[in-house]
Amino acid sequence: MKAKNTTSEHPNGSSPGNASDPEAVSGVEEASGPAKWKVIGPGLVVAATGVGAADMVATLVAGSQFGYGLLWAVIVGVILKIVLVEGAGRFSLATGKTIFEGWRSLGRWTTWYFGPYIIIWGFVYGATAMSSAALPLAALFPGVNLTVWSVIMGLAGFAMVWFGRYAIFEKITAVLVGIMFITVVGLAIIAVPNVPDMLTGLIPIIPEGGVIYTLALAGGVGGTITLAAYGYWLREKGWHTPKWMRVMRIDNSMAYVMTGIFVIAMLIVGAEVVRAAGVSISADDKGLLDLADVLKARYGEVVGIGFLVGFWAASFSSIIGVWNGVSLMFADFWGHMRKKPGGHPDTLTGGKYFKFYVLWLTFPPMLLFILGKPIGLILAYGVLGSLFMPFLAITLLGLLNGKKIPKEWANKLHTNIALAITALLFIILGVQQLYSALAPLWGG
């Protein structure tokens, strides 16, 4: 038997952070009997949202330059994301608190970082996400301007999140994941991977000139602020007490195994198609348009068009995922800033703080289509963004040990080691990204 997937307005002002009172959590009535896992769950949503066009390009370029040499890094990356997202989910289920409530318990410094980050990040990411989803549509329908498609994508994402409930959003995401998966994995099968070379790629060796790509694949693919949104999506799903711990772990693991298969498929395409064609592709989202041209030349128009549809599905799933999940994070953050009680209607899906951030993600970023991207804003975005994954990894270490979490659900030694390795990797990757973000200041 499963819990009802509904959300109430907490008329008694009770906090969804009260794990001892399961029926008070998000107004979801706790069902009797064992909690059952479903194929489609919050894990699929967080994984699909995290893998966008930029991740596809990074994997494609790595495959075209190093073949299967970094396959092991992709697998390491999947394991790291499972560890991180499981940690975020475990904290929420074990304590009944949101991840932001956990961060606040670590000190005010977390709020001073997260507040500016979520505002600046949302403004710049909104424009980036809309443009990314518009690129394949502009290629499919060249008669319509790219900016027009960008606006249409933003409005479509806005409408789905503004008017839709979580259950609908989850189903739409599942459809988009299906399109992504069939398109890209099907393409990898057509490309006929070299299995012996793939097995060699499981040996952890960093090829010459491959340090940055190794870090990007191990730490960057499928990793964004939406990892921290997992606990909010658990609440929306109705998974809200320790009873759902095993279900959450299965959900998270299966979702990132699917992500791993998807990313490996992109690596195969890079190694077997782009490398064989002897072409170089752009390092930004336009690299996927370059790939579409290569596919049309090698396999025909149908395959090239099919890939563009998959490209669009990956990009649009990131739009609706961010518009929903990060808006929930902002609503929780701002509700605490306004001293609202936990679970206040203003801080939940459809509440005024949630709707404000959906508006913030959609309309102000459209100004960047006209004004371009101001260097100061881009620098701030790059600096704050480079620090987020280290921030998440380090704060999870603080939250999953000691008195922050019931002893039963606290980290074991092996989990602490895994999280410490994850934190170290993200610190190294963050420093590298920070250096890149600040490069314009010294003419780099």
KEMAR-73269 format. One line per 10 residues: number of its first residue (from 1); their letters; for each residue x, z, y of C-alpha. Coordinates in nm, 4 decimals. Last residue first. Example, Ala and Ser with C-alpha at 12.3 -4.5 7.8 and 13.67 -1.06 7.14 Angstrom:
BEGIN
2> sa> 1.3670:0.7140:-0.1060; 1.2300:0.7800:-0.4500 .
***
This chain:
BEGIN
444> ggwlpalasy> 4.2384:-1.9462:3.4767; 4.2547:-1.9424:3.8554; 4.3171:-1.5727:3.8858; 3.9601:-1.4701:3.9502; 3.8331:-1.7553:3.7296; 3.9927:-1.5833:3.4237; 3.7721:-1.2741:3.4565; 3.5187:-1.3879:3.1953; 3.7924:-1.5148:2.9631; 3.9783:-1.1816:2.9802 .
434> lqqvgliifl> 3.6527:-0.9964:2.9154; 3.5852:-1.2211:2.6156; 3.9263:-1.1323:2.4689; 3.8744:-0.7640:2.5475; 3.5286:-0.7799:2.3856; 3.6677:-0.9442:2.0702; 3.9251:-0.6669:2.0351; 3.6619:-0.3984:2.1081; 3.4203:-0.5755:1.8728; 3.6721:-0.5676:1.5906 .
424> latialaint> 3.7473:-0.1997:1.6480; 3.3775:-0.1090:1.6532; 3.3182:-0.2947:1.3265; 3.6159:-0.1247:1.1644; 3.4770:0.2115:1.2824; 3.1304:0.1183:1.1547; 3.2680:0.0349:0.8088; 3.4766:0.3537:0.7996; 3.1783:0.5605:0.9108; 2.9652:0.3988:0.6406 .
414> hlknawekpi> 3.2292:0.4745:0.3768; 3.2411:0.8399:0.4845; 2.8631:0.8851:0.4750; 2.6689:0.8439:0.7947; 2.3764:1.0781:0.8672; 2.0400:1.0230:0.7010; 2.0119:1.3471:0.5034; 2.1867:1.5365:0.7821; 1.9062:1.4649:1.0288; 2.0415:1.2640:1.3246 .
404> kkgnllgllt> 2.1996:1.3493:1.6600; 2.3332:1.6798:1.5246; 2.6502:1.5336:1.3760; 2.6900:1.1652:1.2921; 2.4729:0.8563:1.3274; 2.4381:0.8706:1.7049; 2.8063:0.8832:1.7966; 2.9071:0.6054:1.5577; 2.6068:0.4088:1.6818; 2.7388:0.4524:2.0362 .
394> ialfpmflsg> 3.0706:0.2917:1.9400; 2.9143:-0.0139:1.7724; 2.6584:-0.0726:2.0481; 2.9105:-0.0389:2.3324; 3.1609:-0.2639:2.1492; 2.8776:-0.5199:2.1217; 2.7817:-0.4820:2.4878; 3.1243:-0.4944:2.6557; 3.1717:-0.8719:2.6629; 2.8227:-0.9073:2.8075 .
384> lvgyalilgi> 2.8964:-0.6806:3.1030; 3.2064:-0.8805:3.1991; 3.0537:-1.2222:3.1342; 2.7308:-1.1502:3.3216; 2.9241:-1.0014:3.6154; 3.1449:-1.3114:3.6279; 2.8425:-1.5417:3.6043; 2.6761:-1.3583:3.8909; 2.9858:-1.3887:4.1095; 3.0301:-1.7577:4.0216 .
374> pkglifllmp> 2.6776:-1.8534:4.1287; 2.5227:-2.0777:3.8598; 2.3501:-2.3894:3.9918; 2.1027:-2.3580:4.2774; 1.8244:-2.5792:4.1410; 1.8268:-2.4977:3.7691; 1.9427:-2.1494:3.8686; 1.6103:-2.0940:4.0445; 1.4448:-2.1193:3.7017; 1.6129:-1.7880:3.6223 .
364> pftlwlvyfk> 1.3655:-1.6132:3.8588; 1.0662:-1.7375:3.6517; 1.1056:-1.6626:3.2827; 1.3248:-1.3633:3.2065; 1.1945:-1.1647:3.5032; 0.8322:-1.2435:3.4114; 0.8899:-1.1120:3.0589; 1.0651:-0.8154:3.2230; 0.7645:-0.7320:3.4380; 0.5295:-0.7731:3.1422 .
354> fykggtltdp> 0.7103:-0.5047:2.9413; 0.7092:-0.2708:3.2410; 0.3361:-0.3344:3.2932; 0.2424:-0.2708:2.9312; 0.1669:-0.5619:2.6973; 0.3974:-0.4271:2.4279; 0.4743:-0.0634:2.5066; 0.6332:0.1157:2.8028; 0.3304:0.1147:3.0365; 0.1126:0.2472:2.7523 .
344> hggpkkrmhg> 0.3200:0.5692:2.7346; 0.4863:0.6036:2.3932; 0.7433:0.8541:2.5151; 0.6369:1.0284:2.8322; 0.7052:0.8455:3.1604; 0.9969:0.9798:3.3653; 1.0205:0.6626:3.5802; 1.3752:0.6046:3.4522; 1.2470:0.6778:3.1024; 0.9764:0.4144:3.1392 .
334> wfdafmlsvg> 1.2380:0.1770:3.2786; 1.4499:0.1995:2.9633; 1.1523:0.1756:2.7241; 1.0110:-0.1242:2.9105; 1.3583:-0.2833:2.9177; 1.3968:-0.2476:2.5412; 1.0487:-0.3907:2.4801; 1.1341:-0.6830:2.7099; 1.4525:-0.7281:2.5072; 1.2466:-0.7737:2.1922 .
324> nwvgiissfs> 0.9715:-1.0058:2.3150; 1.1369:-1.2497:2.5560; 1.4546:-1.2237:2.3475; 1.2810:-1.3266:2.0269; 1.0681:-1.5902:2.2004; 1.3725:-1.7595:2.3490; 1.6001:-1.7169:2.0458; 1.3398:-1.8824:1.8224; 1.3359:-2.1681:2.0746; 1.7070:-2.2352:2.0315 .
314> aawfgvlfgi> 1.7092:-2.2366:1.6516; 1.3894:-2.4457:1.6368; 1.5299:-2.6971:1.8884; 1.8478:-2.7473:1.6868; 1.6356:-2.7906:1.3724; 1.4321:-3.0608:1.5478; 1.7562:-3.2243:1.6623; 1.8726:-3.2187:1.2998; 1.5635:-3.4040:1.1862; 1.6234:-3.6690:1.4525 .
304> gvvegyrakl> 1.9745:-3.7338:1.3220; 1.8524:-3.7399:0.9612; 1.5768:-3.9901:1.0425; 1.8039:-4.2155:1.2514; 2.0554:-4.2877:0.9768; 2.3052:-4.1050:0.7616; 2.6456:-4.1767:0.9148; 2.5694:-4.3118:1.2637; 2.2636:-4.0923:1.3072; 2.4600:-3.7884:1.1893 .
294> vdaldllgkd> 2.7429:-3.8545:1.4356; 2.4925:-3.8882:1.7218; 2.3225:-3.5615:1.6190; 2.6646:-3.3946:1.6111; 2.7306:-3.4929:1.9726; 2.3901:-3.3469:2.0625; 2.4972:-3.0269:1.8899; 2.8158:-3.0236:2.0985; 2.5926:-3.0276:2.4047; 2.5435:-2.6535:2.3468 .
284> dasisvgaar> 2.9003:-2.5836:2.4569; 3.2374:-2.6541:2.2902; 3.1770:-3.0282:2.3035; 3.2514:-3.2262:1.9898; 3.5703:-3.3919:1.8736; 3.5470:-3.6913:1.6425; 3.7377:-3.7745:1.3252; 3.4221:-3.8641:1.1332; 3.5531:-3.6677:0.8346; 3.5941:-3.3573:1.0502 .
274> vveagvilma> 3.2428:-3.3894:1.1907; 3.0763:-3.4513:0.8537; 3.2456:-3.2508:0.5793; 3.4061:-2.9586:0.7623; 3.1583:-2.9231:1.0477; 2.8603:-2.9792:0.8188; 3.0004:-2.7260:0.5730; 3.0479:-2.4709:0.8531; 2.6862:-2.5275:0.9585; 2.5743:-2.4579:0.6003 .
264> ivfigtmvya> 2.7880:-2.1424:0.5994; 2.5976:-2.0310:0.9115; 2.2590:-2.0845:0.7447; 2.3650:-1.9136:0.4218; 2.4939:-1.6173:0.6240; 2.1713:-1.5975:0.8229; 1.9760:-1.5892:0.4980; 2.2001:-1.3051:0.3787; 2.1318:-1.1499:0.7195; 1.7578:-1.1459:0.6617 .
254> msndirmvrm> 1.7936:-1.0180:0.3051; 2.0082:-0.7260:0.4187; 1.7805:-0.6227:0.7047; 1.4587:-0.6331:0.5019; 1.6188:-0.4538:0.2069; 1.7505:-0.1811:0.4363; 1.4206:-0.1481:0.6197; 1.2255:-0.1146:0.2945; 1.4632:0.1569:0.1775; 1.4194:0.3496:0.5022 .
244> wkpthwgker> 1.0424:0.3059:0.5284; 0.9557:0.6626:0.4218; 1.2054:0.7773:0.6859; 0.9310:0.7091:0.9446; 0.8288:0.4178:1.1689; 0.7646:0.0940:0.9884; 0.4450:-0.0134:1.1665; 0.5653:-0.3640:1.2454; 0.5809:-0.2873:1.6166; 0.7882:0.0244:1.5452 .
234> lwygyaalti> 1.0285:-0.1739:1.3287; 1.0439:-0.4293:1.6117; 1.1535:-0.1547:1.8498; 1.4204:-0.0369:1.6061; 1.5570:-0.3903:1.5761; 1.6014:-0.4318:1.9522; 1.9645:-0.3162:1.9289; 2.0536:-0.6318:1.7380; 1.8680:-0.8208:2.0121; 2.1543:-0.7455:2.2519 .
224> tggvggalal> 2.3438:-1.0184:2.0725; 2.5193:-1.0835:1.7412; 2.4183:-1.3657:1.5102; 2.7636:-1.5182:1.5123; 2.9949:-1.3225:1.7390; 3.1979:-1.0768:1.5384; 3.3364:-1.2463:1.2298; 3.2820:-1.6027:1.3515; 3.4083:-1.5388:1.7052; 3.7019:-1.3275:1.5886 .
214> tyivggepii> 3.8112:-1.5974:1.3462; 3.7616:-1.8664:1.6100; 3.9853:-1.6757:1.8508; 4.2569:-1.6269:1.5887; 4.2496:-1.9853:1.4591; 4.5562:-2.1376:1.6217; 4.7429:-2.1342:1.2914; 4.5019:-2.0458:1.0131; 4.3881:-1.6836:0.9644; 4.3905:-1.6023:0.5919 .
204> pilgtlmdpv> 4.1257:-1.3965:0.4160; 4.0893:-1.5862:0.0845; 3.7249:-1.6970:0.0613; 3.8253:-2.0348:0.2035; 3.9920:-2.1225:-0.1276; 3.6494:-2.1024:-0.2910; 3.5148:-2.3407:-0.0274; 3.7999:-2.5838:-0.0947; 3.7104:-2.5851:-0.4653; 3.3415:-2.6408:-0.3759 .
194> npvaiialgv> 3.3887:-2.9442:-0.1490; 3.0461:-2.9597:0.0123; 2.8211:-3.2645:-0.0407; 2.7097:-3.3660:0.3144; 2.3536:-3.4092:0.1870; 2.3546:-3.0457:0.0725; 2.4807:-2.9310:0.4143; 2.2049:-3.1336:0.5841; 1.9416:-2.9665:0.3678; 2.0860:-2.6280:0.4654 .
184> vtifmigvlv> 2.0583:-2.7284:0.8325; 1.7092:-2.8764:0.8328; 1.5438:-2.6555:0.5722; 1.6829:-2.3378:0.7296; 1.6086:-2.4205:1.0898; 1.2527:-2.5362:1.0090; 1.1889:-2.2252:0.7992; 1.3328:-2.0048:1.0706; 1.0926:-2.1650:1.3193; 0.7988:-2.0953:1.0878 .
174> atikefiayr> 0.9105:-1.7339:1.0399; 0.9433:-1.6897:1.4166; 0.5858:-1.8094:1.4635; 0.4707:-1.5570:1.2025; 0.6583:-1.2712:1.3723; 0.5133:-1.3591:1.7151; 0.1632:-1.3571:1.5677; 0.2128:-1.0132:1.4122; 0.3766:-0.8843:1.7324; 0.0795:-0.9675:1.9525 .
164> gfwvmafgal> 0.0474:-1.2813:2.1613; -0.0616:-1.3237:2.5235; 0.2598:-1.2535:2.7162; 0.4945:-1.3382:2.4280; 0.3507:-1.6789:2.3410; 0.2796:-1.7667:2.7050; 0.6314:-1.6807:2.8250; 0.7953:-1.8757:2.5430; 0.5894:-2.1831:2.6325; 0.6593:-2.1351:3.0041 .
154> gmivswvtln> 1.0328:-2.1163:2.9466; 1.0282:-2.4195:2.7190; 0.8276:-2.6183:2.9752; 1.0704:-2.5204:3.2527; 1.3659:-2.6385:3.0461; 1.1852:-2.9613:2.9550; 1.1340:-3.0338:3.3251; 1.4990:-2.9563:3.3946; 1.6077:-3.1984:3.1218; 1.4023:-3.4826:3.2751 .
144> vgpflaalpl> 1.1402:-3.6547:3.0582; 1.1900:-4.0163:2.9521; 1.4685:-3.9110:2.7193; 1.2200:-3.7771:2.4606; 1.4272:-3.6874:2.1547; 1.7444:-3.6201:2.3548; 1.5499:-3.4292:2.6228; 1.3852:-3.2316:2.3422; 1.7249:-3.1496:2.1904; 1.8539:-3.0191:2.5264 .
134> aassmatagy> 1.5415:-2.8247:2.6317; 1.5952:-2.5330:2.3920; 1.9453:-2.4818:2.5343; 1.8263:-2.5126:2.8941; 1.5595:-2.2441:2.8435; 1.8091:-2.0127:2.6764; 2.0720:-2.0507:2.9490; 1.8236:-1.9992:3.2332; 1.6840:-1.6802:3.0792; 2.0320:-1.5651:2.9825 .
124> vfgwiiiypg> 2.1417:-1.5505:3.3459; 1.8533:-1.3376:3.4725; 1.8195:-1.1288:3.1563; 2.1899:-1.0424:3.1476; 2.1880:-0.9310:3.5096; 1.8941:-0.6917:3.4601; 1.9888:-0.5714:3.1091; 2.3496:-0.5091:3.2130; 2.2740:-0.3250:3.5375; 2.0671:-0.0649:3.3465 .
114> fywttwrgls> 2.2800:-0.0512:3.0281; 2.6051:0.0603:3.1882; 2.4770:0.3343:3.4156; 2.2330:0.4364:3.1412; 2.5144:0.4816:2.8866; 2.7250:0.6739:3.1392; 2.4427:0.9256:3.1700; 2.5397:1.0948:2.8453; 2.5189:1.0586:2.4671; 2.1533:1.1694:2.4578 .
104> rwgefitkgt> 2.0732:0.8756:2.6819; 2.1988:0.6359:2.4141; 1.9645:0.7882:2.1569; 1.6655:0.7568:2.3853; 1.7707:0.3946:2.4359; 1.7816:0.3394:2.0595; 1.4240:0.4580:2.0297; 1.3516:0.7945:1.8727; 1.1593:0.8628:1.5514; 1.4694:1.0465:1.4279 .
94> alsfrgagev> 1.5274:0.9025:1.0812; 1.3417:0.5744:1.1370; 1.5056:0.4946:1.4709; 1.8559:0.5990:1.3639; 1.8266:0.4083:1.0369; 1.7195:0.0902:1.2179; 2.0160:0.0968:1.4560; 2.2557:0.1735:1.1713; 2.1043:-0.0967:0.9494; 2.1500:-0.3398:1.2398 .
84> lviklivgvi> 2.5178:-0.2552:1.2717; 2.6030:-0.2498:0.8999; 2.4105:-0.5708:0.8251; 2.5777:-0.7328:1.1266; 2.9225:-0.6356:0.9956; 2.8440:-0.7746:0.6490; 2.7333:-1.1085:0.7973; 3.0501:-1.1285:1.0075; 3.2697:-1.0592:0.7038; 3.0967:-1.3489:0.5260 .
74> vawllgygfq> 3.1599:-1.5806:0.8216; 3.5229:-1.4649:0.8372; 3.5693:-1.5537:0.4668; 3.4594:-1.9107:0.5392; 3.7389:-1.9369:0.7942; 3.9624:-2.1840:0.6062; 3.6664:-2.3985:0.5001; 3.7657:-2.6876:0.7257; 3.9873:-2.5597:1.0056; 3.9063:-2.7844:1.3022 .
64> sgavltavmd> 3.5690:-2.9347:1.2091; 3.4525:-2.6139:1.0417; 3.5482:-2.3996:1.3411; 3.3765:-2.6464:1.5753; 3.0555:-2.6297:1.3719; 3.0639:-2.2507:1.3536; 3.1056:-2.2153:1.7302; 2.8412:-2.4828:1.7898; 2.5832:-2.3115:1.5709; 2.6565:-1.9779:1.7357 .
54> aagvgtaavv> 2.6047:-2.1297:2.0817; 2.2795:-2.2947:1.9687; 2.1230:-1.9672:1.8643; 2.1565:-1.7148:1.5847; 2.0629:-1.3701:1.7175; 1.6922:-1.4432:1.7443; 1.6744:-1.5565:1.3826; 1.8536:-1.2432:1.2604; 1.6387:-1.0087:1.4697; 1.3145:-1.1750:1.3573 .
44> lgpgivkwka> 1.4131:-1.1949:0.9911; 1.4994:-0.8267:0.9990; 1.1660:-0.7445:1.1655; 0.9785:-0.8631:0.8549; 0.8836:-1.1681:0.6538; 0.9699:-1.1330:0.2858; 0.7758:-0.8080:0.2577; 0.8998:-0.4671:0.1468; 0.6612:-0.2073:0.0143; 0.6308:0.1546:0.1240 .
34> pgsaeevgsv> 0.5335:0.3750:-0.1672; 0.1946:0.5447:-0.1714; -0.0089:0.6849:0.1141; -0.0429:0.5043:0.4428; 0.0762:0.6432:0.7740; -0.1596:0.5545:1.0571; 0.0159:0.3711:1.3339; -0.0498:0.5132:1.6796; 0.3034:0.4216:1.7816; 0.4206:0.7330:1.5984 .
24> aepdsangps> 0.1512:0.9959:1.6211; 0.0450:0.9413:1.2606; 0.3989:1.0122:1.1469; 0.4170:1.3592:1.2990; 0.7576:1.4905:1.2001; 0.9269:1.1753:1.3268; 0.8191:1.2456:1.6820; 1.0013:0.9736:1.8758; 0.6907:0.7641:1.9159; 0.6170:1.0260:2.1781 .
14> sgnphesttn> 0.2801:1.1861:2.2237; 0.1004:1.1203:2.5505; -0.2320:1.2167:2.3978; -0.3745:0.8720:2.4653; -0.0844:0.7134:2.2735; -0.1688:0.3544:2.3662; -0.2121:0.2277:2.0148; -0.0171:-0.0227:1.8081; -0.1361:-0.1857:1.4911; 0.0230:-0.3089:1.1717 .
4> kakm> -0.1546:-0.0845:0.9285; 0.0832:0.0746:0.6836; 0.1324:-0.0791:0.3434; 0.0000:0.0000:0.0000 .
***
